[in-house]
Amino acid sequence: MSKGAFDIATYELGTAEIFGDTHNSRIVEYHAATSLRATSDEVPWCASFVNWCLKKATITGTNSARARSFLTWGVAVSLEEAERGDIVVLSRGTNVQFGHVGFFAGQEGKSVLVLGGNQSNKVSISPYPLHRILSIRRAIMPSETPSPTKFRIPSVFQWIAAAPTLIGKIQRIAATAQAKNWTTTAVALVALVAYVGNLFGLPIDDSTVRMLEAAAIAVIGFFTGKQVINPQKLDAAWKSLSSLAEDITHGQT
């Protein structure tokens, strides 16, 4: 766990962006904890804030300003197992490249409470719908032996919470397919697969999603004759999927 980082984060509550050309030096300091090292408080800073808190607690973060970089950080835990200080990775809209990240602060009904930065342009504790959770991660402390991520069957409640998102993704696939927009259909299909995979606890990160998209577009292009197959991307997609299958087979997920 990263309770120490959580305690550090609570002291930062209220830290906010400054409107206009002036930038909050504290937020710029958060950015310095990542490789991006942005100098503006208007650059998305949720991942920078988490990395900064972890660094202050002498825990290695991801060194990335991308929220979804935490999808492969530490070890995954279920919502039922989550404790204060674990890290929550959330989706943001339908774009699989973007997300949000913060510290788990509890659960309230059908919402997860997140202590994070860049929430209404400040550090705050805010509720987010449970269906937006992509993964909950826990730090691996030096004295601990990493336990493998467990394949899990979502509970009935989790399926109910995820239903609106699942229906929306299926409707998007149907609409784009009806319009014969095959490239968009392929991307939408991959987004659905990635979302369902995360529900089952599978480690489908951004790189895997990109590989799946390349494979799906190539296959659709092969049958429609409207797309050019990229052998390199298709081969990379196959290797990524093979690696994922091998991890599942050997109990690594």
N, C-alpha and C positions, 0 to 999 in steps of 0.2 A: 504494500500500500504506500501511498504518498501523503500521509496525514500531515507531515511536516510542511510539505508544499501547500497543502490545503490551508493550514494555519497562516502561512505567509500570504496566501491569496486573500484571506479575510482582512488582513491589514490594508489591502489595496482597494477595498470596497469604496466606491465613490470616485475613484480616479477616472477622469473624463477627458474627452477630446476638447480642444479649444477651437471655437468657431473662427474661421477666417484663415489668414496666412500664418498665424502663430501656431506652433505645435507644442503639445505638452511634452516636456523633456522626459517625464517618467515613462510615457508610452514609447518614446524613441528609445529609451533604455530597454524596454521590453523587446523591441525589434533587434537590439544588439545581441540578444541571446540566440539569434538564428543566423543562418548564412545569408539571408536577404539583407539584413542590416538597413532596413528602410529608415528614412529620416523624416517621415511625415506621419502624423497621427491619423491621417485619413486613409492610409494603407491598411487593409484588414489586419487586425492584430490579435485575434483570439488565440492562435497557435503560438504567437510570440509571447503572449502573456503566460500561457501554460509552461512553455519552455523556460521562461525567466524564473517562474516560481520553482520549477523542478531544479534548476541550476542553483538557486539560493538554498535549496534543501539538500544540495550535493547529490542529486539524482540525475543521471544522464537522460536527457530528453531526445528529441528527434533532430534538433538543430535546423528544423525546417519551419517556414512560415505558412505551410499548407496544413490545414486542419486534418485532412485525411492521411497525413503522414503518420498519425497516431494509430491508424488501423492495424499496423504491424508492430507497434511498440508494446513492450511488456507482454503480458498474457491476458487472454480474454476471460471475463467472468460474466455470468448471467445477471440479469436484472435482479433476480431473487438473491443473488450472492453479493450484489454491489454494496460497498461500504463508503462512508464519507472519505473523500480523498482519491477515490478511483477516478479515472478519466473517461468522460463520455464523448463519443464521436457521433455527431448528428449529420443527417443529410440537409441540404439547403436547396430547395427547388427540385427541378428534374435533371439538372446538370450534374453528372457523376464526377465532374472535376472539382466541384466546390463542396464545402461542408462547414461545420462549426464544431468547436471543441472547447471543453471546460471541465471543471471538477464536479463529480457527483456530490450533491448536497442533500439528496433525499428524494422521496417520491410522494406525490400528492395527487391522489385519484388517478386519472389517466395522463398525468404529466410527470416528467422527471424534472427535478430542480437542479439547475446548473449554476455553479459559481464560476463565472468566466468573464473575460474581457471582450470589448466590442459588442456588448449587449446593450442596445439603445445607446451606443457610443460611449459606454462607460463600463467599469467593473461593477457587476451586480449579481444578484441571485435571481434567476429568471426561470419560469416554467416553460417546458417544451413538450409537445405531444409525444407519447411513448413510441408511436409508429415511426418517428424520425430517427430513433436510435439505430445507428449502424453497428456499433460495438461499444462495449464497456471494457476498459483496459486497466490492468493493475501492474504497478512497477515490480520488477524483479529485483529484490534487494540482494546485495552481495552474498549474504549468508544463506540465501534460498536457492533451491534447485528448481528450475523452471518446470512447471507441470504442463503437459500438452493441452492445447485448446480442445475442448470436448465437443464432438458433434452432438447437437441437442435437437429434440423435437419441440417446436414452439408450443406453448400452452394455448388453451382455447382463448384465454384473455388476450394473448399476444396476437393470435390470428384475428380476433375481433378488432383490436387496435390497428392492425395493419391493413384491414379490409379496404378502407377508403383509398389508400395509396395503391394497393394491388388492383383495385377496380379501375382507378385512373390510368395506370400503366397499361392495363389490358385494353381499355378503350382507345388509348393513343395508338397501340399497335394495330387495332382494327381499323381506325380512321386512316392511318397512313397507308395501310395495305389496300384499303378500298380505293384510295387515291393513286395507288400504284407508285407511291414514293418509296421505293424499295430500300434506299440507303437509310432514310429516316426510320423505316420499319425495322431494319437490322439493329440500329442503335437503340431503339425503344425496346426491342426484344432483349438485348443484352442488359439494359437497365433493369428489366423485370427479373432476369436470371440472377443478376447481382444482388438485387434486393431480397429475393427469396433465399439465395445462398447465405446472405448475412443473417437472415432469420433463423437458419439452421446452424449458425455458428461457423460457417466455412470462411476461410481467410481470403475472400475475394477483394483484393485491394485495387488501387487505380491502375497499376501496370497490367494486372490480369484482365481488368475491364477493357483496357485499350486493345489487348491481344484478342479478346473475344470479339470486339467490334470488328477488328481487321478480318478475323476468320469468317464472321457472319456476312460481312459485305462481300468478301471474296466468293463465298458459296452462292449468295444471291446473284452476284455478277455472273458466275459460271452458268447458272440456269437461265438468266434473262439476257445474257449477252450484252448488257449495257454497262458493265463495269470491267475494269482491267484487274486481273488477279495479280497481286504483289507476292511473289513466291517467298521473299524474305519475311514479310509480315505474317504470312500464313504459317511458315515454319516456326516462327517465334511464338505464334499463338498455340500451335500444337505442342511445343515444348513446355509452355506455361501450363496448359491443361494437363499434360502428362505428369508434370511435377506435382500439381495439385492432387491428381488422382493417386499418385504414389504416397503422398503425405497421408491421405485419408486411409489408404490400404494399410499403412504401417502405424496407424493410430496417432499420427502427429496432429490431427485436427479433431 
